[in-house]
């Protein structure tokens, strides 16, 4: 679990700065419910608690989950 700041939005998810590195919360990992628009869930500058679900050092990708950080 880490705390980060939403740094940007895209149609497929939200980018989060987790202290010098940027991870992605895919739209499917934003909520247990269906999400129509990413902006309905998070906004740039918002602090979020997220769970790191995948770290790919070769491709330099950090995948995050907002929904797994919460209770279902």
N, C-alpha and C positions, 0 to 999 in steps of 0.2 A: 504494500500500500504506500502510495506517495501523494503528496499534495502538489498541484501545479496550477498554472494560470492558462486559461484558454487564450491562445495566440492567434487563432484564425479559424474560419469556417469554410467548409466546402460542401457540395451536395452529398458527398459520400461519408462525411464525418467531421470531426473537430480536431484541430491540432492543439496540443497542450505542451507548454514549456514546463519541464520538470526539473529546473535548475541547471541550465546549461545544455540540456538535450531536449529535443522535441519529439514527442510521441503522437500517435494518432488514435483517437477513439472512433472506430468505424461506426457508422449509423446503426448497425445491428447491435452494438455494444453500449448504446446510449441509455436504453431503458428496456424494461421487461415488456412494456407495451409497444405497440406499433408507433413509430416516429415518422411523421410526414415530412417535417422540415427540421433540420438540425438546429436552426435558430429558435425553435420552440423549446429546446432543452437547455442550451447553453449560449452564452454571449461572450464575445471577446473581452478579456480583462477579468472574467469571473474566476474565482478560486474554486477548484474542484478536488475532491478526494477520489483517486482512481486506483485501480489494481493493474499492475503490470501483468499481462497475460502471455506475452511472447516477446522475446528479445532475439533479434537476428543480427549478430555482429557482422557477418559477411555483407549483408545488404544494408547495414546501418539503419535498421528499423526497430522501433519500439512500439508495440501494439498495447493499447490501454483499454480498460473497460470501466465505465461508470456504473453500469448495471450490476456487475459482479461485486462492486464495492458496497452496494446496498443490499438490503434484504428483499427477497422476492415478494 
